[in-house]
Amino acid sequence: MDDAAREIVNWDPSLLWTAGTILLLIVMSAFFSGSETALTAASRGKLHSMAETGSKGANRALQLTEDSERLIGSVLLGNNLVNILAASLATSLFTVLLGDSGVAVATLVMTLLVLVFAEVMPKTYAITRPEEAAATVAPPIGVLVRVLAPIVGAVRAFVRFALGIFGITTDPDSNVLAAHEEIVGAIALHHSEGAVHKDDRDRLLGALDLKSREVEEIMLHRSSIEMIDADDSPQDIVDQALRSPYTRLPVYRNDPENIVGVLHAKDLLRALNVHVSKTGRPGDLSDFSITNVMMEPYFVPETAILDDQMREFLRRKAHFALVVDEYGALQGLITLEDILEEIVGEITDEHDVEVEGLERDSEGGYLVDGAMTIRDLNRASDWNLPDEEANTLAGLVIHEAQTIPTEGQVFSYYGYRFEIVTRERNRLTQLRVTPLD
C-alpha cells in the first residue's frame, strides 16, 4: 500500500462507511438465504401444530408458503440486490486501496465471504431447525413480500410469457404433488430410512388407500360364501347356523342368486328362546319359521369406494352387505371388519377359521394360495406386485399369461418366478412364487 493509500485509509471516513455497509449487506444476504431455506424446508404440518398452540410466526409462515412462487421471488430479489450491491461496493473499495488489482482481490474476498457467511452457514442453521427458523423470519419476510409485490408480479408475468414462447405453461394455483401423494411419499421415505416401522407404514397407507380402492377388491367372492337355503327344515337351518364360524349368513330361496334375507345368530337364538318358552317343546321346531327371524338384505355395488362404504356402514349401523355387479348379479359380500382389516391387518377371534395363504418352502420360494389378494401378499412379504389389473395372485398370472395355465407351467413377471402347483378346473389354487433376485 503506498503513502497516498495509507493517508486515504487513515483520514477518509467514506471508506470505513463502505466497509461497514458491505458487512451489513452480507448479514442481510445471510438473512435472506436462511429465510429461503427455512420457509421452503419447514413442514406445513408442524407449522400448523405450532400455529394451533398460539405461534403467530408459524401462522404467518403458513400464509407465506401458500404462494411459494411469490415468496421465493421476493426473497431471491432481495438476496440478489444485496449481493450485487455488496460486490459493487467491495470492488470500489479494493480498487481505491489496491488499484487495478483490487478487482480480482474483491472478487476473491466477496466470494469467500458470501459463500461461507451468507450461504452455507445460514442455510445449515435453517435446515437443522426449519420450523423454528421459519416462524422467526416470517414477520419481516412478510413485510418484504408486500413491499416487493409489484416488482415480483411483473417478473412472474414476464417469466410466464417467456416460458410460453417455448410452449411451457404454468399454473400458479397447482401443486407439484397432491396432499395424498405427498403423505404417501413421506411415509414410504421414512420407512426406507428406518424411522417408520413396517406395521405402522401398512396401517397408515391402508387408511389412505381407502379413498382409491373399490369394494370388489376386498370382498369375499361368491364361490366362498356360506349360505342358508330357506326351504331347508328349521332343524337343519339351526344346525348349520351353530356349525358355522360366521355370525351372519345370507339366506336364499330356490337359487343362490335369489337372496331373500340375512340370518344373524343372535336373532336366531332369541327367536328359539321365545319359541321354546311359548311351546314348551325344546326339540320340536316343526312350526318354527326362519323368515320371521332374518333381516332384510343390504346390497351395494361392486364399484363402491371403500371409504364411502365404511361411512355408509357406520351411518346405517350395519356390518354386512352383499355385493352385486351392474346387472344385479351377486358377486360376493363385504363386512365392516373387512374394511377395517385393510388398515389394522387381519382381525381374528376364537371362532375364525385359519386360512393358510402363505407358506415358505425349502427352496427359497413361497407357496401361495391362488385366491390370496395381491395387496395382502405385498403387505405380508413386503413385495410390490401390481394390483391394477387383478385382485388375486391367480388373477395376476392369468392376466399376464392371457390363458389359464396348467400345473407345472412357469412364468416370470415383475422380478418374480411364478410356478403353477395345483389347479382345480379353471381355478389356480396354489402357486409357488420365488423372487428372482
NORMOVEN-V451923 format. One record per pair of residues at least 4 apart in sequence whose ideal C-beta (glycine too) atoms are under 8 Angstrom apart, sorted by the first residue. I is the first residue (numbers start at 1). J is the second residue. D is the distance in whole Angstrom. If there is no record, write none. Layout:
BEGIN
i=I j=J d=D
i=I j=J d=D
END
This chain:
BEGIN
i=1 j=5 d=5
i=1 j=6 d=6
i=1 j=9 d=8
i=1 j=97 d=7
i=1 j=98 d=8
i=2 j=6 d=7
i=3 j=7 d=6
i=4 j=8 d=7
i=5 j=9 d=6
i=5 j=96 d=8
i=5 j=97 d=6
i=5 j=98 d=8
i=6 j=10 d=6
i=7 j=11 d=6
i=8 j=12 d=5
i=8 j=15 d=7
i=8 j=96 d=7
i=8 j=97 d=8
i=9 j=15 d=6
i=9 j=97 d=7
i=12 j=16 d=8
i=13 j=17 d=6
i=14 j=18 d=6
i=15 j=19 d=6
i=15 j=93 d=6
i=15 j=96 d=7
i=15 j=97 d=8
i=16 j=20 d=6
i=17 j=21 d=6
i=18 j=22 d=7
i=18 j=89 d=5
i=18 j=92 d=7
i=18 j=93 d=5
i=19 j=23 d=7
i=19 j=93 d=6
i=20 j=24 d=6
i=21 j=25 d=6
i=21 j=89 d=6
i=22 j=26 d=7
i=22 j=86 d=5
i=22 j=89 d=5
i=22 j=90 d=5
i=22 j=93 d=7
i=23 j=27 d=7
i=24 j=28 d=6
i=25 j=29 d=6
i=25 j=82 d=5
i=25 j=83 d=8
i=25 j=85 d=6
i=25 j=86 d=4
i=25 j=89 d=7
i=26 j=30 d=7
i=26 j=86 d=6
i=26 j=113 d=6
i=26 j=114 d=7
i=26 j=117 d=6
i=26 j=118 d=5
i=27 j=31 d=7
i=28 j=32 d=7
i=28 j=78 d=8
i=28 j=82 d=5
i=29 j=33 d=6
i=29 j=79 d=6
i=29 j=82 d=5
i=29 j=83 d=5
i=29 j=86 d=7
i=29 j=114 d=6
i=29 j=118 d=4
i=29 j=119 d=8
i=30 j=34 d=6
i=30 j=117 d=6
i=30 j=118 d=5
i=30 j=119 d=8
i=30 j=121 d=7
i=30 j=122 d=4
i=31 j=35 d=6
i=31 j=122 d=7
i=31 j=137 d=7
i=32 j=36 d=6
i=32 j=75 d=5
i=32 j=76 d=8
i=32 j=78 d=5
i=32 j=79 d=4
i=32 j=82 d=7
i=33 j=37 d=7
i=33 j=79 d=6
i=33 j=118 d=6
i=33 j=119 d=5
i=33 j=122 d=5
i=33 j=123 d=6
i=33 j=126 d=8
i=34 j=38 d=6
i=34 j=122 d=3
i=34 j=123 d=6
i=34 j=125 d=6
i=34 j=126 d=4
i=34 j=133 d=6
i=34 j=137 d=7
i=35 j=39 d=6
i=35 j=75 d=6
i=35 j=126 d=7
i=35 j=133 d=8
i=35 j=134 d=8
i=35 j=137 d=4
i=35 j=141 d=5
i=36 j=40 d=6
i=36 j=72 d=7
i=36 j=75 d=5
i=36 j=76 d=7
i=36 j=79 d=7
i=37 j=41 d=6
i=37 j=122 d=7
i=37 j=123 d=4
i=37 j=126 d=4
i=37 j=127 d=6
i=37 j=130 d=7
i=37 j=133 d=8
i=38 j=42 d=6
i=38 j=126 d=4
i=38 j=127 d=8
i=38 j=129 d=8
i=38 j=130 d=5
i=38 j=133 d=4
i=38 j=134 d=4
i=38 j=136 d=8
i=38 j=137 d=6
i=39 j=61 d=6
i=39 j=64 d=6
i=39 j=65 d=6
i=39 j=71 d=6
i=39 j=75 d=8
i=39 j=134 d=5
i=39 j=137 d=7
i=39 j=138 d=7
i=39 j=141 d=7
i=40 j=65 d=8
i=40 j=68 d=7
i=40 j=72 d=7
i=41 j=126 d=7
i=41 j=127 d=5
i=41 j=130 d=4
i=42 j=46 d=7
i=42 j=47 d=6
i=42 j=61 d=6
i=42 j=65 d=7
i=42 j=130 d=4
i=42 j=131 d=5
i=42 j=133 d=8
i=42 j=134 d=4
i=43 j=47 d=7
i=43 j=130 d=7
i=43 j=131 d=6
i=44 j=48 d=6
i=44 j=62 d=6
i=44 j=65 d=6
i=45 j=49 d=7
i=46 j=50 d=6
i=46 j=131 d=5
i=47 j=51 d=6
i=47 j=58 d=5
i=47 j=61 d=5
i=47 j=62 d=5
i=47 j=65 d=8
i=47 j=131 d=6
i=47 j=134 d=7
i=47 j=135 d=7
i=48 j=52 d=6
i=48 j=58 d=8
i=48 j=62 d=6
i=49 j=53 d=7
i=50 j=55 d=4
i=50 j=58 d=4
i=50 j=131 d=6
i=50 j=135 d=6
i=51 j=55 d=6
i=51 j=58 d=4
i=51 j=59 d=4
i=51 j=62 d=6
i=55 j=59 d=7
i=55 j=135 d=6
i=56 j=60 d=6
i=56 j=139 d=8
i=57 j=61 d=6
i=57 j=134 d=8
i=57 j=135 d=3
i=57 j=136 d=6
i=57 j=138 d=5
i=57 j=139 d=6
i=58 j=62 d=7
i=58 j=131 d=7
i=58 j=134 d=7
i=58 j=135 d=4
i=58 j=138 d=7
i=59 j=63 d=7
i=60 j=64 d=6
i=60 j=135 d=8
i=60 j=138 d=4
i=60 j=139 d=6
i=60 j=142 d=5
i=61 j=65 d=6
i=61 j=134 d=4
i=61 j=135 d=6
i=61 j=138 d=4
i=62 j=66 d=7
i=63 j=142 d=8
i=64 j=71 d=5
i=64 j=138 d=6
i=64 j=141 d=6
i=64 j=142 d=6
i=64 j=145 d=7
i=65 j=71 d=6
i=67 j=71 d=6
i=67 j=172 d=8
i=68 j=72 d=6
i=69 j=73 d=6
i=69 j=156 d=6
i=69 j=172 d=6
i=70 j=74 d=6
i=70 j=145 d=6
i=70 j=149 d=7
i=70 j=152 d=6
i=70 j=153 d=8
i=70 j=156 d=7
i=71 j=75 d=6
i=71 j=141 d=7
i=71 j=145 d=6
i=72 j=76 d=6
i=73 j=77 d=6
i=73 j=148 d=8
i=73 j=152 d=4
i=73 j=155 d=6
i=73 j=156 d=6
i=74 j=78 d=6
i=74 j=141 d=7
i=74 j=144 d=6
i=74 j=145 d=4
i=74 j=148 d=5
i=74 j=149 d=8
i=74 j=152 d=5
i=75 j=79 d=6
i=75 j=141 d=7
i=75 j=144 d=7
i=76 j=80 d=6
i=77 j=81 d=6
i=77 j=148 d=6
i=77 j=151 d=7
i=77 j=152 d=6
i=77 j=155 d=7
i=78 j=82 d=7
i=78 j=144 d=6
i=78 j=148 d=7
i=79 j=83 d=6
i=80 j=84 d=6
i=81 j=85 d=6
i=82 j=86 d=6
i=83 j=87 d=6
i=83 j=114 d=6
i=83 j=118 d=7
i=84 j=88 d=6
i=85 j=89 d=6
i=86 j=90 d=6
i=86 j=110 d=7
i=86 j=114 d=7
i=87 j=91 d=6
i=87 j=106 d=7
i=87 j=107 d=8
i=87 j=110 d=5
i=88 j=92 d=7
i=89 j=93 d=6
i=90 j=94 d=6
i=90 j=106 d=4
i=90 j=109 d=7
i=90 j=110 d=5
i=91 j=95 d=6
i=91 j=102 d=7
i=91 j=103 d=6
i=91 j=106 d=4
i=91 j=107 d=8
i=92 j=96 d=7
i=93 j=97 d=6
i=93 j=102 d=8
i=93 j=106 d=7
i=94 j=98 d=5
i=94 j=102 d=3
i=94 j=103 d=7
i=94 j=105 d=5
i=94 j=106 d=4
i=94 j=109 d=7
i=95 j=99 d=7
i=95 j=100 d=7
i=95 j=102 d=4
i=95 j=103 d=6
i=95 j=106 d=7
i=96 j=102 d=7
i=97 j=102 d=6
i=98 j=102 d=4
i=98 j=105 d=6
i=101 j=105 d=6
i=102 j=106 d=6
i=103 j=107 d=7
i=104 j=108 d=7
i=105 j=109 d=6
i=106 j=110 d=6
i=107 j=111 d=6
i=108 j=112 d=7
i=109 j=113 d=6
i=110 j=114 d=6
i=111 j=115 d=6
i=112 j=116 d=6
i=113 j=117 d=6
i=113 j=118 d=7
i=114 j=118 d=4
i=114 j=119 d=6
i=115 j=119 d=5
i=115 j=120 d=6
i=116 j=120 d=6
i=116 j=121 d=6
i=117 j=121 d=6
i=117 j=122 d=8
i=118 j=122 d=7
i=119 j=123 d=6
i=120 j=124 d=6
i=121 j=125 d=7
i=122 j=126 d=6
i=123 j=127 d=6
i=124 j=128 d=7
i=125 j=129 d=7
i=125 j=133 d=7
i=126 j=130 d=6
i=126 j=133 d=5
i=129 j=133 d=5
i=130 j=134 d=6
i=131 j=135 d=6
i=132 j=136 d=6
i=133 j=137 d=6
i=134 j=138 d=6
i=137 j=141 d=5
i=138 j=142 d=6
i=139 j=143 d=7
i=140 j=144 d=7
i=141 j=145 d=6
i=142 j=146 d=7
i=143 j=147 d=6
i=144 j=148 d=6
i=145 j=149 d=6
i=145 j=152 d=8
i=148 j=152 d=5
i=149 j=153 d=6
i=150 j=154 d=7
i=151 j=155 d=6
i=152 j=156 d=6
i=153 j=157 d=6
i=154 j=158 d=6
i=155 j=159 d=6
i=156 j=160 d=6
i=156 j=172 d=8
i=157 j=161 d=6
i=158 j=162 d=6
i=159 j=163 d=6
i=160 j=164 d=6
i=160 j=169 d=8
i=160 j=170 d=6
i=161 j=165 d=7
i=162 j=166 d=8
i=163 j=168 d=4
i=163 j=169 d=7
i=163 j=170 d=6
i=164 j=168 d=7
i=164 j=169 d=7
i=175 j=179 d=8
i=177 j=181 d=5
i=177 j=182 d=4
i=177 j=185 d=7
i=178 j=182 d=7
i=179 j=183 d=6
i=180 j=184 d=6
i=180 j=208 d=6
i=180 j=211 d=7
i=181 j=185 d=6
i=182 j=186 d=6
i=183 j=187 d=6
i=183 j=208 d=6
i=184 j=188 d=6
i=184 j=205 d=6
i=184 j=208 d=6
i=185 j=189 d=6
i=186 j=190 d=6
i=187 j=191 d=6
i=187 j=196 d=6
i=187 j=201 d=6
i=187 j=204 d=5
i=187 j=205 d=6
i=188 j=192 d=6
i=188 j=201 d=7
i=188 j=205 d=8
i=189 j=193 d=6
i=190 j=195 d=4
i=190 j=196 d=4
i=191 j=195 d=7
i=191 j=196 d=4
i=191 j=197 d=8
i=191 j=198 d=7
i=191 j=201 d=4
i=196 j=200 d=5
i=196 j=201 d=5
i=196 j=204 d=8
i=197 j=201 d=7
i=198 j=202 d=6
i=198 j=382 d=7
i=199 j=203 d=7
i=199 j=345 d=7
i=200 j=204 d=6
i=201 j=205 d=6
i=202 j=206 d=6
i=202 j=345 d=7
i=202 j=379 d=5
i=203 j=207 d=7
i=203 j=343 d=6
i=203 j=344 d=6
i=203 j=345 d=8
i=204 j=208 d=7
i=205 j=209 d=6
i=206 j=210 d=7
i=206 j=342 d=5
i=206 j=343 d=4
i=206 j=344 d=8
i=207 j=343 d=5
i=209 j=213 d=5
i=209 j=306 d=8
i=209 j=342 d=7
i=210 j=305 d=8
i=210 j=306 d=4
i=210 j=307 d=4
i=210 j=310 d=7
i=210 j=339 d=7
i=210 j=342 d=7
i=210 j=343 d=8
i=211 j=305 d=6
i=211 j=306 d=8
i=211 j=307 d=5
i=212 j=305 d=8
i=213 j=217 d=5
i=213 j=218 d=7
i=213 j=305 d=7
i=213 j=306 d=5
i=213 j=342 d=7
i=214 j=302 d=7
i=214 j=303 d=5
i=214 j=304 d=7
i=214 j=305 d=6
i=214 j=306 d=7
i=215 j=219 d=6
i=215 j=300 d=6
i=215 j=301 d=7
i=215 j=302 d=6
i=215 j=303 d=7
i=215 j=304 d=5
i=215 j=305 d=8
i=215 j=306 d=7
i=215 j=309 d=6
i=215 j=323 d=6
i=215 j=334 d=5
i=216 j=302 d=4
i=216 j=303 d=7
i=216 j=323 d=7
i=216 j=331 d=7
i=216 j=332 d=7
i=216 j=391 d=7
i=217 j=306 d=8
i=217 j=373 d=7
i=217 j=375 d=7
i=217 j=387 d=7
i=217 j=391 d=5
i=218 j=306 d=7
i=218 j=334 d=7
i=218 j=338 d=5
i=218 j=339 d=7
i=218 j=341 d=8
i=218 j=342 d=6
i=218 j=373 d=7
i=218 j=375 d=8
i=218 j=391 d=8
i=219 j=302 d=7
i=219 j=323 d=5
i=219 j=331 d=7
i=219 j=332 d=4
i=219 j=333 d=6
i=219 j=334 d=5
i=219 j=338 d=7
i=220 j=224 d=5
i=220 j=225 d=6
i=220 j=332 d=5
i=220 j=333 d=5
i=220 j=334 d=7
i=220 j=338 d=7
i=221 j=225 d=8
i=221 j=331 d=7
i=221 j=332 d=5
i=221 j=371 d=7
i=222 j=256 d=8
i=222 j=330 d=5
i=222 j=331 d=6
i=222 j=332 d=5
i=224 j=332 d=8
i=224 j=371 d=8
i=225 j=250 d=6
i=225 j=332 d=7
i=225 j=333 d=6
i=226 j=244 d=6
i=226 j=246 d=6
i=226 j=249 d=6
i=227 j=249 d=7
i=227 j=250 d=5
i=227 j=251 d=7
i=227 j=252 d=5
i=227 j=256 d=6
i=227 j=259 d=8
i=228 j=232 d=7
i=228 j=237 d=6
i=228 j=240 d=6
i=228 j=241 d=7
i=228 j=249 d=5
i=228 j=250 d=7
i=228 j=251 d=5
i=228 j=252 d=7
i=228 j=263 d=6
i=228 j=290 d=7
i=229 j=251 d=8
i=229 j=252 d=6
i=229 j=253 d=7
i=230 j=251 d=5
i=230 j=252 d=7
i=230 j=253 d=4
i=230 j=260 d=6
i=230 j=261 d=8
i=230 j=290 d=6
i=230 j=291 d=7
i=231 j=253 d=6
i=231 j=254 d=7
i=232 j=236 d=4
i=232 j=237 d=5
i=232 j=240 d=8
i=233 j=237 d=7
i=233 j=285 d=8
i=234 j=238 d=6
i=234 j=285 d=4
i=234 j=286 d=7
i=234 j=288 d=4
i=234 j=289 d=8
i=234 j=290 d=7
i=235 j=239 d=6
i=235 j=285 d=5
i=236 j=240 d=6
i=237 j=241 d=6
i=237 j=263 d=8
i=237 j=290 d=5
i=238 j=242 d=6
i=238 j=268 d=7
i=238 j=272 d=7
i=238 j=285 d=7
i=239 j=243 d=6
i=240 j=244 d=6
i=240 j=249 d=8
i=241 j=249 d=6
i=241 j=263 d=6
i=241 j=265 d=6
i=241 j=268 d=6
i=244 j=249 d=6
i=244 j=265 d=8
i=245 j=351 d=5
i=245 j=352 d=6
i=245 j=353 d=5
i=247 j=264 d=6
i=247 j=265 d=5
i=247 j=266 d=7
i=248 j=262 d=5
i=248 j=263 d=7
i=248 j=264 d=5
i=248 j=265 d=8
i=248 j=319 d=7
i=248 j=320 d=5
i=248 j=335 d=8
i=249 j=262 d=7
i=249 j=263 d=5
i=250 j=259 d=5
i=250 j=261 d=8
i=250 j=262 d=6
i=250 j=263 d=8
i=250 j=297 d=7
i=250 j=322 d=6
i=250 j=333 d=7
i=251 j=259 d=7
i=251 j=260 d=6
i=251 j=261 d=4
i=251 j=262 d=7
i=251 j=263 d=5
i=251 j=290 d=7
i=251 j=294 d=5
i=252 j=256 d=5
i=252 j=257 d=7
i=252 j=258 d=5
i=252 j=259 d=5
i=252 j=260 d=6
i=253 j=258 d=6
i=253 j=260 d=5
i=254 j=258 d=6
i=256 j=330 d=7
i=257 j=329 d=7
i=257 j=330 d=5
i=259 j=297 d=5
i=259 j=322 d=6
i=259 j=330 d=7
i=260 j=291 d=8
i=260 j=294 d=7
i=260 j=297 d=7
i=261 j=291 d=7
i=261 j=294 d=3
i=261 j=295 d=6
i=261 j=296 d=6
i=261 j=297 d=6
i=262 j=294 d=6
i=262 j=295 d=5
i=262 j=296 d=8
i=262 j=297 d=5
i=262 j=298 d=8
i=262 j=320 d=6
i=262 j=322 d=8
i=263 j=267 d=7
i=263 j=268 d=6
i=263 j=290 d=7
i=263 j=293 d=6
i=263 j=294 d=5
i=263 j=295 d=8
i=264 j=268 d=7
i=264 j=294 d=8
i=264 j=295 d=6
i=265 j=269 d=6
i=266 j=270 d=6
i=267 j=271 d=6
i=267 j=293 d=5
i=267 j=294 d=8
i=267 j=295 d=7
i=268 j=272 d=6
i=268 j=293 d=6
i=269 j=273 d=6
i=270 j=274 d=7
i=271 j=275 d=6
i=271 j=288 d=8
i=271 j=292 d=7
i=271 j=293 d=5
i=272 j=276 d=6
i=272 j=285 d=8
i=272 j=288 d=7
i=273 j=277 d=6
i=274 j=278 d=6
i=275 j=279 d=6
i=275 j=285 d=7
i=275 j=288 d=5
i=276 j=280 d=7
i=276 j=281 d=7
i=276 j=282 d=5
i=279 j=284 d=7
i=279 j=287 d=8
i=289 j=293 d=8
i=290 j=294 d=6
i=297 j=322 d=6
i=298 j=316 d=7
i=298 j=318 d=6
i=298 j=320 d=7
i=298 j=321 d=5
i=298 j=322 d=7
i=299 j=321 d=7
i=299 j=322 d=5
i=299 j=323 d=8
i=299 j=324 d=5
i=300 j=304 d=5
i=300 j=309 d=6
i=300 j=312 d=8
i=300 j=321 d=5
i=300 j=322 d=7
i=300 j=323 d=6
i=300 j=324 d=7
i=300 j=334 d=7
i=301 j=323 d=7
i=301 j=324 d=7
i=301 j=325 d=8
i=301 j=326 d=7
i=302 j=323 d=5
i=302 j=324 d=7
i=302 j=325 d=5
i=302 j=331 d=5
i=302 j=332 d=8
i=304 j=308 d=6
i=304 j=309 d=5
i=304 j=312 d=8
i=305 j=309 d=7
i=306 j=310 d=6
i=306 j=339 d=5
i=306 j=342 d=7
i=307 j=311 d=7
i=308 j=312 d=6
i=309 j=313 d=6
i=309 j=321 d=7
i=309 j=334 d=7
i=309 j=339 d=7
i=310 j=314 d=7
i=310 j=336 d=7
i=310 j=339 d=5
i=310 j=340 d=8
i=311 j=315 d=6
i=312 j=316 d=6
i=312 j=318 d=8
i=313 j=318 d=5
i=313 j=319 d=6
i=313 j=321 d=7
i=313 j=336 d=5
i=313 j=339 d=7
i=314 j=336 d=8
i=318 j=336 d=8
i=319 j=335 d=6
i=319 j=336 d=5
i=319 j=337 d=7
i=320 j=333 d=7
i=320 j=335 d=5
i=320 j=336 d=8
i=321 j=333 d=7
i=321 j=334 d=6
i=321 j=335 d=8
i=322 j=330 d=6
i=322 j=332 d=8
i=322 j=333 d=5
i=323 j=330 d=7
i=323 j=331 d=5
i=323 j=332 d=5
i=323 j=333 d=6
i=323 j=334 d=6
i=324 j=328 d=5
i=324 j=329 d=6
i=324 j=330 d=6
i=324 j=331 d=6
i=325 j=329 d=5
i=325 j=331 d=5
i=334 j=338 d=5
i=334 j=339 d=7
i=335 j=339 d=8
i=336 j=340 d=6
i=337 j=341 d=6
i=337 j=347 d=6
i=338 j=342 d=7
i=339 j=343 d=8
i=340 j=344 d=6
i=340 j=347 d=7
i=341 j=345 d=6
i=341 j=346 d=6
i=341 j=347 d=5
i=342 j=375 d=8
i=345 j=379 d=8
i=348 j=352 d=4
i=348 j=354 d=8
i=355 j=369 d=7
i=356 j=369 d=7
i=357 j=368 d=7
i=357 j=369 d=4
i=357 j=371 d=8
i=357 j=372 d=4
i=357 j=376 d=7
i=357 j=377 d=8
i=358 j=366 d=6
i=358 j=367 d=8
i=358 j=368 d=6
i=358 j=369 d=7
i=358 j=372 d=7
i=358 j=377 d=7
i=358 j=380 d=6
i=358 j=381 d=7
i=359 j=366 d=7
i=359 j=367 d=5
i=359 j=368 d=8
i=360 j=365 d=8
i=360 j=366 d=6
i=360 j=367 d=8
i=361 j=365 d=5
i=361 j=366 d=7
i=361 j=367 d=5
i=361 j=432 d=7
i=363 j=432 d=8
i=363 j=434 d=7
i=364 j=434 d=6
i=365 j=417 d=7
i=365 j=419 d=8
i=365 j=432 d=5
i=365 j=433 d=6
i=365 j=434 d=4
i=366 j=381 d=7
i=366 j=432 d=7
i=366 j=433 d=5
i=366 j=434 d=7
i=367 j=421 d=7
i=367 j=430 d=6
i=367 j=431 d=8
i=367 j=432 d=6
i=368 j=372 d=6
i=368 j=377 d=6
i=368 j=393 d=6
i=368 j=430 d=7
i=368 j=431 d=5
i=368 j=432 d=7
i=368 j=433 d=5
i=369 j=393 d=8
i=369 j=429 d=7
i=369 j=430 d=6
i=370 j=392 d=7
i=370 j=393 d=6
i=370 j=394 d=3
i=370 j=427 d=7
i=370 j=428 d=4
i=370 j=429 d=5
i=370 j=430 d=6
i=370 j=431 d=6
i=371 j=392 d=5
i=371 j=393 d=8
i=371 j=394 d=7
i=371 j=429 d=8
i=372 j=376 d=6
i=372 j=377 d=5
i=372 j=392 d=6
i=372 j=393 d=5
i=373 j=377 d=7
i=373 j=387 d=8
i=373 j=391 d=6
i=373 j=392 d=6
i=373 j=393 d=8
i=374 j=378 d=6
i=374 j=385 d=5
i=374 j=386 d=7
i=374 j=387 d=4
i=374 j=390 d=7
i=374 j=391 d=7
i=374 j=392 d=7
i=374 j=393 d=6
i=374 j=396 d=6
i=375 j=379 d=6
i=375 j=387 d=6
i=375 j=391 d=8
i=376 j=380 d=6
i=377 j=381 d=6
i=377 j=383 d=7
i=377 j=385 d=7
i=377 j=393 d=6
i=377 j=433 d=8
i=378 j=382 d=7
i=378 j=383 d=5
i=378 j=384 d=6
i=378 j=385 d=6
i=378 j=387 d=8
i=383 j=416 d=8
i=383 j=435 d=8
i=384 j=414 d=8
i=385 j=393 d=8
i=385 j=396 d=7
i=385 j=414 d=6
i=385 j=416 d=7
i=386 j=396 d=7
i=386 j=414 d=7
i=387 j=391 d=6
i=387 j=396 d=8
i=389 j=395 d=8
i=389 j=396 d=7
i=389 j=399 d=5
i=390 j=395 d=3
i=390 j=396 d=4
i=390 j=398 d=7
i=390 j=399 d=5
i=391 j=395 d=6
i=392 j=396 d=7
i=393 j=397 d=7
i=393 j=428 d=8
i=393 j=431 d=6
i=393 j=433 d=7
i=394 j=398 d=6
i=394 j=427 d=7
i=394 j=428 d=4
i=394 j=429 d=8
i=394 j=431 d=7
i=395 j=399 d=6
i=396 j=400 d=6
i=396 j=413 d=8
i=397 j=401 d=6
i=397 j=405 d=7
i=397 j=411 d=6
i=397 j=413 d=8
i=397 j=418 d=5
i=397 j=420 d=8
i=397 j=428 d=6
i=397 j=431 d=7
i=398 j=402 d=8
i=398 j=403 d=7
i=398 j=404 d=6
i=398 j=405 d=7
i=398 j=428 d=7
i=400 j=411 d=7
i=400 j=413 d=5
i=401 j=405 d=6
i=401 j=409 d=8
i=401 j=411 d=6
i=404 j=423 d=8
i=404 j=426 d=6
i=404 j=428 d=8
i=405 j=409 d=4
i=405 j=411 d=7
i=405 j=420 d=5
i=405 j=423 d=7
i=405 j=428 d=7
i=406 j=420 d=7
i=406 j=423 d=6
i=407 j=420 d=5
i=407 j=421 d=7
i=407 j=422 d=6
i=407 j=423 d=5
i=408 j=419 d=7
i=408 j=420 d=6
i=409 j=419 d=7
i=409 j=420 d=5
i=410 j=417 d=6
i=410 j=418 d=7
i=410 j=419 d=5
i=410 j=420 d=8
i=411 j=417 d=8
i=411 j=418 d=5
i=412 j=416 d=7
i=412 j=417 d=5
i=412 j=418 d=7
i=412 j=436 d=7
i=413 j=418 d=7
i=415 j=435 d=7
i=415 j=436 d=5
i=415 j=437 d=6
i=416 j=433 d=6
i=416 j=434 d=7
i=416 j=435 d=6
i=416 j=436 d=6
i=417 j=432 d=8
i=417 j=433 d=7
i=417 j=434 d=4
i=417 j=435 d=8
i=417 j=436 d=6
i=418 j=431 d=6
i=418 j=432 d=8
i=418 j=433 d=6
i=419 j=431 d=6
i=419 j=432 d=4
i=419 j=433 d=8
i=419 j=434 d=8
i=420 j=428 d=6
i=420 j=431 d=6
i=421 j=429 d=8
i=421 j=430 d=4
i=421 j=431 d=6
i=421 j=432 d=5
i=422 j=428 d=8
i=422 j=429 d=5
i=422 j=430 d=5
i=423 j=427 d=7
i=423 j=428 d=5
i=423 j=429 d=6
i=424 j=429 d=5
END
